[in-house]
Amino acid sequence: MKRGNILSLNPAAEQIIDPSLLQKIKGGNINSLCSFCRGYTSDEHLMTCVHCYLKDPESDFTSFQVYLETNGKGIVPYAASYHMIDEENGVYVFMLRDLTLQYKKQELVYRNKMLQKTIDAQEKERRRISRELHDSVVQELISTLVDIRVMRYMDEKDILKKIDDTEGTLNRLIEDIRDLSVFLRPASLDDLGLEAAFRSHFKWVKQTYGIEVSFTSTIKQRRYLPNMETTVYRICQEAVLNAVKYAKVAEITVILTESEDRLELYVRDKGEGFDVDHPTVKGSGIGLFGMKERAELINGKLKVHSEHHKGTTVFLSVPIPNQLEEE
């Protein structure tokens, strides 16, 4: 075993190996585990052959995770142990325990947690929309309805003035509903893409909060995959909203660009800053942790750098597919 040669297999081991490989192993044509091993998990890589246990059996490999190509089940993760049983001849025993069931349970737990977080975020957003509708739109409509009823008992001169007041109220309601609609899902994102949606949103930010958003875009493609556009837009929206609410700044910088095969987003401010590892506020909506989860769903990477009184930078990098999916 000093050179990694297979000396013997028990019946359980024979069952997981492809029959054609098993015959070659028994016939002496294949001597190494490398014929069906696909690497082990190290401190730096999920699957690697660097510093393989077969090349350096005296290293600390008493317990580790290994991936094997199995008979009819594809690549399967195993918990492995590797122990010396004959020091003179350099013979080791290699024992395996299938981790497939544990992996499935872990995946199910993770999916359930993600689902619960999504539901919680949705309910939180619905409560916010419900309060906004009730406190502004509904109250204004009730007030307008009362004014209309009062008109029955007014003279012509007063009625004309009341109509002007009611018209102004209805115009404000239209703007409030339009703003709410844009915040939920801007039509420009579906029709025109990220650049148009960003410009529309930043215009709304200035009108609503009086804060200027300096936007620069150097992207080459006009459109990306729908889920990619939605994720980038939502993360930018959340980062800008957090800066507006908590950074105490008059200007925010947003840069949208492409680097090689990745779409990159920068949202910067020179405001209050915060402790990234222990944020006291997570902003509204999905928050910092939700932003990272959104990024991971499209294989993106999100980094947040912030220092007290020096500002915050949110950086998002997303791989760009070679071709757009057909609608």
C-alpha angles and dihedrals in degrees: 000000000000089000095040095260119159110239101174143355127207120223093261091054091048091055095060095049121087109257093236091053091044092056091050091049092050090045091054094246093115119040105167137071087230088086090075105009115104098188139280135258115264132178089268106032138039092217121016143145094203111124090004117203089235092057094046108022093165092066120100099279097134090129129009144132122267135181120222132186103236138196107275096336101080120220110353128188117233134186103231136195125193119197136173113241100164113031095178094058096030095242120163133184115227113203127187138196120192111240097187095106093047090049091051091050092048091049091049092050091048092048091049091051091048091049092050091049090050092049091048091050091048092049091048091052092047090052090051092050091046092053092047092050093046098043098044116014100034094043092049091049092050090050091049091049090053091050091052092052091049090055090074089071099042131093122248096262094052091044092059091052091047090051090055091050091048091049090054091050092051091049090054090050091051090052092047092051092045091051091049091049092050092048091052097047124342113219089217090067092060096037105036109013139236101322094054092043091050094049091048092049094046090051088054091049091055093047093046103038104016091237120135118227112203104209126192124177129184099164117145100206121066095204136030134182111305096240090048093051092046093050095047091047094048093048091049091046091052094045092050092046091051090051091048093051103037113016097068095219136142095214138035126193121218123183124185115188146144126242115187104305098346136088111223131197127192123189113183137176135170095219139116098310125199145216105282093199093050108024114185090203128034097193123233129309115006096358127203095307092048090051090056091048091051090051092050091054089066094038091257130143123228124194127182121196120183139161128188111266091357101081140243136276123197113195124190124185120186128180113241114224116234093239134021114248115250114256 
